[in-house]
Every structure is written in C-alpha cells, then in structure tokens.
C-alpha cells in the first residue's frame, strides 16, 4: 500500500485541515511486495455471545478491502468481525478521513503513521492479534561502514528505541501539516530526546540516503543529525527515487545507510518469496539473513510501523471503550 502514498499526499494534506475542523462523529493489499498470505482463522467471539459491537458499526476503506486478507477478510478470519456495512472510500486518504470525522463510517483504514491521526485526535486501534505484516521501521546499513565504526549501531539503535508509533506520527505531522523544514523537525526531536547531550566519539564519514517518501526523509535526517552530533561527517543523498533505485545505490556504496520497513524490505530483497510475517523480530532476523550476501545488515527494529491500521474517532473510542481491534468483538451494547 505504501506505493500509493505519494500520489495521495497532496490531497491528504487538504483533508487533514478539513477533518480537523469537522465535528467528530459519535457513532488491500499488504504493504509488502510479496503475495499476501491468508491470515489464519482465530475467531474471538463465541457463537453464543450474540451480536458483536462490530455488527452495529460501518467500516470504511479502499474499494478492494472486502477481498483483501489484510482488510475485511483478515478482520473476519483473525478477529471474528463482521460489520453492519462496508463503504468503499479511498486508499488511506482524504475521503476516509472526512468519512470518519463526518460520521459516515465508524471504523476506517488509514496508515499507522498518517499525520491525520494526530491532527484529528483519532484512536489507532492496537492490532493485538497481529493481522498485519511487520512493517516496522528498521535501519539498513552497509557492513563495511558498520565494521569501520561499530558505535554507529549504538547511536542508531538509541534512536530506534525511542521511535514509538506516536512519535513517528507526530514527526510526520510536524513536517507535512505544520510545514516545518525537515532539518528543524529532526533537530527539535533529537533535542527533546536529549540525544545531543551524549557523545559516543564517532569519527569518519558516512552517506545517508532516502527514497522520495517524506517519512523516510524525516527519519534519514534524524539519523544524519544524530551521527553528526556524535562526531561523524555526514553526506545526505535524499529523494533518490524508489526502492529499485536506492537498494542498488546501497549495495554499490553510493550510500551507506537507509531507513527501511522490515516486511517490505525483506520481500524486496528476497524477490517476493513471502517470508515476512506479523512478528517484527522474526521478520528483522530473516531480513538480516537475506542482506548478508549483499554486504548489508539491519539494526534494531522500532516499535513504530507504517502499515494498514484501523482507526476510530475519540468519541467512538470513548463511547465503546475501544483501544484494540479485538474490542470490536465485544457484545453490542
């Protein structure tokens, strides 16, 4: 799904502002390039429990959602959820945001790091039964660069350890909605995390790259400034293009470091073999194995993700006590 984001970004930014000013209502294909596996059935609702809360609510999402294992099909098979109605909207974009804020739908599919979540005070429901593949943030780095300066891992893993879902969403909001320059967004975040008061005594030089996806550029700038703050000379090569461009640049040594997504990166380097799972650590481990022959490796995996997420308004969450997707299987009130 990530490949669609740049196409809808401009329209989404308009909808963020419109949605934020609208009174909240009360009442796809996986991001990986691999063929989507079918989630296993794990129905959470006993047959005798009666109608579920979901059966009283309207789900909104991309038109293909009813046929996708990571959308309506997965919600039924993994969580036992069937909704009152499905409304075809867009791919995590402005139409979905407006439908949620306007009360036309009760549950909507957005991307987990979408700034619209912060702008509109939406509640991102925890994927507590791990329906989605683990597209958690992960740094990919050339092994020779890491061997020359092993403490790079210490610096970047510290960044990764602080990168929660809320932090990532707020970083995206600062850059795309508040229109702060990316270097300022990165600097403010590093200062807030107190990283600039530390010194790991790094030396030498490194080149940090990114695709033309705004979120990756923000994180790449955070990596760059963090390494500079610890003594390295950093060259930036941002907005190089898509994954088919940046991975060859990484392998050739044109760049040394790249911000990636565990499941998507794994399925890119393994040719779509379907090895990515819903487990972040297992997916990251498999990614490291596949990167070995390319002279690359991956560092720690972040809590933060950029993948399909199901959201509700705060009013809906408060009304029904919703914090996770399995809450939608509770008996209807």
HELIX and SHEET records of a PDB file:
HELIX    1   1 UNK A    2  UNK A    4  5                                   3    
HELIX    2   2 UNK A    5  UNK A   20  1                                  16    
HELIX    3   3 UNK A   47  UNK A   49  5                                   3    
HELIX    4   4 UNK A   53  UNK A   56  5                                   4    
HELIX    5   5 UNK A   65  UNK A   67  5                                   3    
HELIX    6   6 UNK A   72  UNK A   79  1                                   8    
HELIX    7   7 UNK A   94  UNK A  102  1                                   9    
HELIX    8   8 UNK A  115  UNK A  119  1                                   5    
HELIX    9   9 UNK A  143  UNK A  148  1                                   6    
HELIX   10  10 UNK A  151  UNK A  162  1                                  12    
HELIX   11  11 UNK A  165  UNK A  176  1                                  12    
HELIX   12  12 UNK A  182  UNK A  192  1                                  11    
HELIX   13  13 UNK A  195  UNK A  197  5                                   3    
HELIX   14  14 UNK A  214  UNK A  229  1                                  16    
HELIX   15  15 UNK A  243  UNK A  252  1                                  10    
HELIX   16  16 UNK A  262  UNK A  269  1                                   8    
HELIX   17  17 UNK A  280  UNK A  292  1                                  13    
HELIX   18  18 UNK A  314  UNK A  320  1                                   7    
HELIX   19  19 UNK A  325  UNK A  329  5                                   5    
SHEET    1   A 5 UNK A  85  UNK A  88  0                                        
SHEET    2   A 5 UNK A  58  UNK A  61  1                                        
SHEET    3   A 5 UNK A 107  UNK A 111  1                                        
SHEET    4   A 5 UNK A 308  UNK A 312 -1                                        
SHEET    5   A 5 UNK A 123  UNK A 124 -1                                        
SHEET    1   B 5 UNK A 233  UNK A 237  0                                        
SHEET    2   B 5 UNK A 205  UNK A 209  1                                        
SHEET    3   B 5 UNK A 257  UNK A 261  1                                        
SHEET    4   B 5 UNK A 136  UNK A 142 -1                                        
SHEET    5   B 5 UNK A 296  UNK A 305 -1                                        
END                                                                             
